Amino acid sequence: MSARVRCAVFPVAGLGTRFLPATKTVPKEMLPVVDRPLIQYAVDEAIEAGCDTLVFVTNRYKHSVADYFDKAYELEQKLERAGKSELLASIRDVLPRHVRAVFVTQAEALGLGHAVLCARPVVGDQPFAVLLPDDLIWSRGAGATRQLVELATQQKASVIAVQDVPIEQTRSYGIVATRDFTGRHGEISAIVEKPRPEESPSTLAVVGRYVLQPEIFELLESTKPGAGGEIQLTDGIAALLKAHKTLAYRFEGRRFDCGSRIGLIEATLQYALEDDDLRDAAKALMRQALAKG
């Protein structure tokens, strides 16, 4: 994998039922952590990793993600006339000028593997990243996607982010078996979707960051629907292992499961504590809340 990773794919067609009724009109990717939506954090991470083509796989009902990355002429004019330069910059800089956003429709909800496959006409024959915005990864250093891209380029391999989970939680994740795991990475020998704890090959769980070789598209084309009638990305990766080196990488950073309500709360607290303007007030509010509890 010597080609630069320029494309990042964001599967954002899900319905976000865990956050109903809010997600009846607001996509879960647009739920805020402090003052930015989840999708912005994922986009910033991809851009930091060197991606300049962002492919959003959405459904025909979701328009607010595209609206968010589009220009808001009237709002910009009002802010400019009011001299609110910082606010103006914040909405103009959601995407740098050299980065383009492409929106692809997933006509049917046929699974994550199918969503990735929908991006094929844009990605073409090049390695690409996949980021699931639900998984917000906080890091003091390089972002998780950049970490994966650097390893993928160095090792000429596909790379999948993993984290250790308690054995009783393996039924909630894709789980990998590895060989020659040293430091932070090892070669994947098998991947299993949501195994029962007693059947799990390890406790290394797949997290929503991937750098994949384009051969995955052909494999997804021939992947039969699995659980729930969906085309699973895990099944495509399992086929990829037979022909291409694929690594598991234990990333540096902290992952927040923002597909759950408590995960979104945890992320908001973490990012508030990292914000210079909010840190002291956030600590005071948390102390007050704990005292009352």
Residue pairs with C-beta under 8 A, 6 or more apart in sequence:
1 127
1 152
1 153
1 155
1 156
1 157
1 158
1 211
1 213
2 153
2 156
3 126
3 127
4 50
4 153
5 49
5 50
5 51
5 126
5 127
5 128
5 129
5 149
5 152
5 153
5 211
6 50
6 51
6 52
6 53
6 126
6 128
7 51
7 53
7 54
7 55
7 119
7 122
7 123
7 126
7 128
7 129
8 43
8 46
8 49
8 51
8 53
8 54
8 55
8 128
8 129
8 130
8 131
8 145
9 55
9 57
9 115
9 116
9 119
9 123
9 128
9 129
9 130
9 131
10 29
10 39
10 42
10 43
10 46
10 54
10 55
10 56
10 57
10 130
10 131
10 132
10 133
11 57
11 106
11 112
11 115
11 116
11 130
11 132
12 27
12 29
12 39
12 56
12 57
12 58
12 62
12 65
12 133
13 57
13 58
13 59
13 62
13 106
13 109
13 115
14 28
14 109
15 23
15 109
16 23
16 27
16 28
16 29
16 259
17 23
18 28
18 259
18 260
18 261
19 28
19 31
19 261
22 31
23 31
26 64
27 62
27 64
27 65
28 38
28 134
28 258
28 259
29 37
29 38
29 39
29 42
29 65
29 133
29 134
30 37
30 38
30 39
30 64
30 65
30 68
31 37
31 38
31 258
31 264
32 38
33 41
33 136
33 258
33 264
33 267
33 268
33 271
34 268
34 271
34 272
34 275
34 278
37 68
38 133
38 134
38 136
38 258
39 65
39 68
39 133
40 68
40 94
41 133
41 136
42 131
42 132
42 133
42 136
43 54
43 94
43 95
44 143
45 131
45 137
45 143
45 144
45 145
45 146
46 54
46 129
46 131
46 145
47 54
47 96
47 99
48 142
48 143
48 145
48 146
49 129
49 143
49 145
49 146
49 148
49 149
50 146
50 149
51 99
51 129
51 145
52 98
52 99
52 100
53 99
53 100
53 102
53 122
54 95
54 99
54 100
54 101
54 102
55 102
55 103
55 104
55 119
55 122
55 123
56 65
56 66
56 101
56 102
56 103
56 104
57 104
57 105
57 106
57 115
57 116
57 118
57 119
58 65
58 66
58 103
58 104
58 105
58 106
59 105
59 106
59 107
59 109
60 105
60 107
65 103
66 101
66 103
68 94
69 94
69 95
69 101
72 91
75 91
76 88
76 91
76 92
79 85
79 87
79 88
79 91
80 88
95 101
102 122
104 118
104 119
104 121
104 122
105 118
106 114
106 115
106 118
108 114
109 230
110 225
110 229
110 230
110 231
111 225
111 226
111 228
111 230
111 231
111 232
111 233
112 132
112 230
112 231
112 232
112 233
113 220
113 223
113 230
113 231
113 232
113 233
113 234
113 235
113 236
114 220
114 230
114 231
116 130
116 212
116 216
116 220
116 233
116 236
117 217
117 220
117 221
117 231
119 128
120 217
123 214
123 217
124 214
125 214
126 214
127 152
127 158
127 211
127 212
127 213
127 214
128 211
128 212
128 214
129 145
129 148
129 149
129 209
129 210
129 211
129 212
130 208
130 209
130 210
130 211
130 212
130 233
131 145
131 208
131 209
132 208
132 209
133 208
133 258
134 208
134 257
134 258
134 259
135 207
135 208
135 209
135 255
135 256
135 257
135 258
135 259
136 255
136 256
136 258
136 263
136 267
137 143
137 144
137 161
137 207
137 209
137 251
137 253
137 254
137 255
137 256
138 253
138 254
138 255
138 256
138 267
138 270
138 271
138 274
139 251
139 252
139 253
139 254
140 253
141 252
141 253
142 150
142 252
143 253
144 161
144 207
144 209
144 251
144 252
144 253
145 209
145 211
147 249
147 251
147 252
148 159
148 160
148 161
148 209
148 210
148 211
148 249
148 251
149 159
149 211
151 157
151 159
151 185
151 247
151 249
152 158
152 159
152 211
152 247
155 185
155 245
155 247
156 245
157 244
157 245
157 246
157 247
158 210
158 211
158 212
158 213
158 216
158 237
158 240
158 244
158 245
158 246
158 247
159 185
159 210
159 211
159 246
159 247
159 248
159 249
160 176
160 188
160 206
160 209
160 210
160 211
160 237
160 246
160 247
160 248
160 249
161 206
161 207
161 208
161 209
161 210
161 249
161 251
162 176
162 204
162 205
162 206
162 207
162 248
162 249
162 250
162 251
163 204
163 205
163 207
163 250
163 251
163 255
164 203
164 204
164 205
164 250
165 172
165 173
165 203
165 205
166 203
167 197
167 200
167 203
168 197
169 205
170 194
170 195
170 196
170 197
170 200
170 203
170 205
171 194
171 195
171 196
171 197
172 194
172 205
173 194
173 205
173 206
174 191
174 192
174 193
174 194
174 205
174 206
174 234
175 191
175 192
175 194
175 195
175 200
175 201
175 202
175 203
175 204
175 205
175 206
176 188
176 190
176 191
176 192
176 201
176 202
176 204
176 206
176 248
177 188
177 189
177 190
177 191
177 192
177 201
177 202
178 186
178 187
178 188
178 189
178 202
178 204
178 248
179 186
179 187
179 189
180 186
180 187
181 248
184 249
184 250
184 251
184 252
185 247
185 248
185 249
185 250
186 247
186 248
187 245
187 246
187 247
187 248
188 237
188 241
188 246
188 247
188 248
189 241
190 201
190 238
190 241
191 206
191 234
191 237
191 238
191 241
192 199
192 200
192 201
192 234
193 226
193 227
193 232
193 234
193 235
194 227
195 201
204 248
204 250
206 234
207 251
207 255
209 251
210 233
212 237
212 240
213 240
213 244
215 240
215 243
215 244
216 236
216 237
216 240
219 236
219 239
219 240
220 231
220 233
220 236
222 239
223 231
223 232
223 235
223 236
223 239
224 231
224 235
225 231
226 232
226 235
237 246
240 246
254 270
256 263
256 264
256 266
256 267
256 270
257 263
258 264
258 267
269 282
269 286
272 278
272 279
272 282
273 279
273 282
273 283
275 282
